[in-house]
Amino acid sequence: MEIREMRAFVTVVDEGGLSAAARAMHISQSALSQTVRSLERQVGGQLLVRDHNGARPTELGATLLDRARALLEQHDDLMATLTRPAAPVGRLRVGVPLELPTDLLPMAIAEVSAAHPDTSVELRHARSTAQLAALRAGEIELALVRDRPTDPRLDSVLAVEEAMGVVLTASRADELAGPGGVRLHRVSGMSWVGFARSDAPVWHDQVVAILRSHGVTDIDSAGADDRPVPREVKFAAVGTGRSFALASAGWVHPLPEGLVWHPLISDPVVRLTWAVWRSDSRQRELATLVAALSVSGY
């Protein structure tokens, strides 16, 4: 039983018929029929029931279908691993999100340089979702993302944990801030200048849920066009006095004149940044970088 035969059978089932599967595979229907008949001879029974509605698997076919899907997935994953371009020796490509603490990477890169003097670290700014796609494609060796992936082929450690505060105009801060900062429900009458949900969907939904639980229901449309929202856009919106932005203490300085940052009392919004890499990576330089980025205890 060959991979191409199993793929042909699975395609027929997925497409619902021989003619549609033949078009999808760019082969003739007669050639596909021969392949299916050959497969049926090998397993010693009928795999498909054909009628005017198309083709569907028999009981024997359903048994083969599950195993064939698993084998095809393993085969395709192996081929992707074997054919993926190897990272050039002495180079680490790292994906970086917006609003990363400015002191995080310089310190980690310094440790890599000390341990591996011939290694260069290249930084590539991209949203979390784009970084994970690049990581799977072998285009970067490490991703710094806001959504921790559940893909078993990827490993991760917590790199940054940041309690978020609010950026307001000085006049609004005088109204809303107390001695210890601002309570989140105090900005319920304002609009949150957020980021595009496609940047990090899980983190975006988490922030929105926290804000709504504190009465903040107005979500600014700055990120609605699916493009990154730079700090200049956020600060301009905040400057109107009708909006606020979330930011960590280490990211906001210096602020434009007339804007101030205050912590949120009780830290209701905490942003996590995860360092993610392929679990099959064996680069010593990458291991050094990951160790330098890892938050103790994670």
C-alpha positions in Angstrom: 0.0 0.0 0.0 1.6 3.3 -1.1 1.2 6.8 0.2 -0.2 8.0 -3.2 -2.9 5.3 -3.0 -4.0 6.3 0.5 -3.9 10.0 -0.5 -6.1 9.2 -3.5 -8.6 7.3 -1.3 -8.8 10.1 1.3 -9.2 12.7 -1.4 -12.2 10.8 -2.9 -13.9 10.7 0.5 -13.1 14.3 1.3 -14.3 15.5 -2.2 -17.4 13.3 -2.1 -16.8 11.6 -5.4 -14.3 10.4 -8.0 -14.8 13.3 -10.5 -14.3 16.0 -7.9 -11.3 14.2 -6.4 -9.7 13.7 -9.9 -10.0 17.5 -10.5 -8.5 18.3 -7.1 -5.6 15.9 -7.8 -5.2 17.0 -11.4 -5.4 13.5 -12.8 -7.9 11.7 -15.0 -10.9 10.0 -13.4 -10.0 6.7 -15.0 -6.5 6.8 -13.5 -8.0 7.6 -10.1 -10.5 4.7 -10.4 -7.7 2.3 -11.2 -5.8 3.5 -8.1 -8.9 2.9 -5.9 -9.5 -0.5 -7.4 -5.8 -1.4 -6.8 -6.2 -0.4 -3.2 -9.4 -2.4 -2.8 -7.6 -5.5 -4.1 -4.8 -5.0 -1.6 -7.1 -4.8 1.4 -9.4 -7.5 0.1 -12.7 -5.7 0.1 -14.8 -2.8 -1.1 -13.8 0.6 0.3 -16.3 2.9 -1.4 -20.0 2.9 -2.1 -20.8 4.8 -5.3 -24.2 6.2 -6.2 -25.8 9.2 -7.9 -24.8 11.3 -4.8 -21.1 10.5 -5.2 -19.0 8.2 -3.1 -18.9 7.3 0.6 -16.7 4.9 2.6 -17.9 1.4 3.5 -17.3 0.1 7.0 -13.9 -1.2 5.8 -13.3 2.1 4.1 -14.1 4.0 7.3 -11.5 1.9 9.2 -8.9 2.6 6.6 -9.8 6.3 6.4 -8.8 7.0 10.0 -5.5 5.2 9.8 -4.7 6.7 6.3 -5.3 10.2 7.6 -2.9 9.6 10.5 -0.2 8.1 8.2 -0.6 11.0 5.7 -0.2 13.6 8.5 3.0 11.8 9.8 4.3 11.5 6.3 3.7 15.2 5.4 5.1 16.4 8.7 8.3 14.3 8.2 8.7 15.6 4.6 8.3 19.2 5.8 10.9 18.6 8.4 13.4 17.0 6.0 13.0 19.6 3.3 12.9 22.7 5.5 15.9 24.9 4.9 18.3 24.6 7.7 19.1 27.7 9.6 22.4 29.2 8.6 25.2 28.3 11.1 25.9 31.2 13.4 22.6 33.0 12.9 19.5 33.2 15.1 16.4 34.8 13.6 14.0 36.1 16.3 10.5 37.4 15.9 9.6 40.4 18.0 6.2 41.9 18.8 5.3 45.5 19.3 5.7 47.0 22.7 8.4 44.6 24.0 10.3 45.8 27.1 13.4 47.6 25.7 15.8 45.9 28.1 14.7 42.3 27.4 16.5 41.4 24.2 19.8 43.4 24.7 20.5 41.5 27.9 19.6 38.1 26.3 21.6 38.8 23.1 24.6 39.7 25.2 24.5 36.3 26.8 24.4 34.6 23.4 27.3 36.7 22.2 29.4 35.8 25.2 28.7 32.1 24.8 28.8 32.0 21.0 30.9 34.9 19.7 30.4 34.0 16.1 26.6 34.0 16.2 24.6 36.9 15.0 21.0 37.6 16.2 18.6 39.0 13.6 15.3 40.6 14.9 12.2 40.6 12.8 9.2 42.6 13.9 5.9 40.8 13.3 2.5 40.1 15.0 2.2 36.9 17.1 0.2 35.0 14.5 2.7 35.8 11.7 5.6 34.8 13.9 4.2 31.4 14.6 3.6 30.8 10.9 7.2 31.8 10.2 8.4 29.5 13.0 6.6 26.5 11.5 8.0 27.3 8.1 11.6 27.5 9.3 11.9 31.2 8.6 12.8 32.1 12.2 14.2 30.1 15.1 12.4 31.9 18.0 9.1 33.7 18.3 8.2 36.1 21.0 4.4 36.0 21.1 1.5 37.0 23.3 -0.6 33.8 22.7 1.0 30.6 24.0 0.6 27.9 21.3 -0.9 24.5 22.0 0.9 22.9 19.0 2.8 19.8 20.4 5.6 20.5 17.9 6.4 23.7 19.6 8.0 24.4 23.0 7.7 27.6 25.0 8.7 29.3 28.2 7.4 32.5 29.8 9.8 35.4 28.9 8.0 38.5 30.2 5.2 39.1 32.7 4.0 42.7 32.7 1.3 44.3 34.8 -0.5 46.8 32.6 -1.3 50.4 33.5 -3.2 53.1 31.7 -2.1 56.1 29.6 -4.4 59.1 30.0 -4.3 62.8 29.5 -3.0 64.6 32.6 -6.4 66.3 33.1 -8.3 62.9 33.0 -5.7 61.4 35.3 -6.4 64.2 37.8 -10.1 63.1 37.8 -9.6 59.3 37.8 -6.4 58.5 39.7 -6.0 57.9 43.4 -2.8 57.6 45.5 -2.1 54.1 44.3 -3.1 54.5 40.7 -6.3 54.0 38.7 -9.0 51.4 39.3 -10.0 49.9 36.1 -13.8 50.5 36.5 -13.0 54.3 36.7 -12.3 54.4 32.9 -15.6 52.7 32.1 -16.9 55.8 30.4 -13.9 56.0 28.0 -12.8 54.1 24.9 -10.0 51.6 24.9 -7.5 52.2 22.1 -6.5 48.6 21.5 -4.6 46.5 18.9 -5.8 44.4 16.0 -7.3 41.1 17.1 -5.3 39.2 14.4 -2.1 40.2 16.2 -2.8 37.9 19.1 -6.4 36.7 19.2 -6.4 35.0 22.6 -4.7 37.9 24.3 -7.1 40.4 22.6 -10.1 38.4 23.7 -8.7 38.2 27.3 -8.2 42.0 27.5 -11.7 42.7 26.1 -13.3 40.2 28.6 -11.4 41.9 31.5 -12.4 45.4 30.4 -16.1 44.4 30.0 -16.1 42.8 33.4 -15.1 46.3 34.7 -17.7 48.1 32.7 -15.5 49.2 29.8 -17.5 48.3 26.7 -16.3 50.9 24.1 -13.5 49.4 22.0 -11.8 51.9 19.7 -11.7 51.0 16.0 -8.0 51.8 15.6 -7.2 48.1 15.1 -10.3 47.2 13.2 -8.6 47.4 9.8 -6.4 44.5 10.8 -3.1 46.5 10.7 -0.7 47.1 13.6 -1.5 50.1 15.8 1.6 52.2 16.4 2.1 54.2 19.5 1.7 57.5 17.7 -1.9 56.5 16.8 -2.6 55.4 20.3 -1.2 58.6 21.8 -3.2 60.7 19.4 -6.4 59.0 20.4 -5.6 59.3 24.1 -4.8 63.0 23.6 -8.5 63.6 22.8 -9.3 62.9 26.5 -12.0 60.4 25.4 -9.8 57.3 25.2 -7.1 55.4 27.2 -4.4 53.0 26.2 -3.0 50.1 28.1 0.8 50.0 28.5 3.4 48.5 30.8 5.6 50.8 32.9 8.7 49.9 30.9 7.3 50.8 27.5 5.7 54.2 27.8 8.6 56.5 28.6 9.0 59.2 27.4 5.4 60.1 26.9 4.3 63.0 24.7 3.6 66.2 26.6 0.2 66.2 28.3 0.0 62.4 28.7 0.7 60.4 31.9 0.9 56.8 32.9 -0.6 55.3 36.0 -0.6 51.7 37.3 -3.9 49.8 37.5 -4.7 49.0 41.1 -4.7 45.3 41.9 -3.1 44.5 38.5 -6.3 43.3 36.7 -4.6 43.2 33.3 -1.3 41.2 33.0 0.4 40.7 29.7 2.5 37.6 29.1 5.1 37.2 26.4 6.2 33.7 25.5 9.4 32.5 23.9 8.5 29.8 21.4 10.7 27.5 19.3 10.4 24.2 17.4 10.7 21.2 19.7 12.9 19.4 17.3 15.5 22.2 17.3 19.0 21.2 18.5 20.8 24.6 18.1 23.1 25.4 21.1 22.8 29.1 20.4 19.0 28.9 20.6 19.2 27.0 23.9 21.4 29.8 25.3 18.9 32.4 24.1 15.9 30.6 25.5 17.7 30.1 28.9 18.5 33.9 29.0 14.8 34.8 28.2 13.2 32.3 30.5 11.4 33.7 33.6 12.5 31.7 36.6 10.1 29.0 37.6 8.6 28.5 34.1 
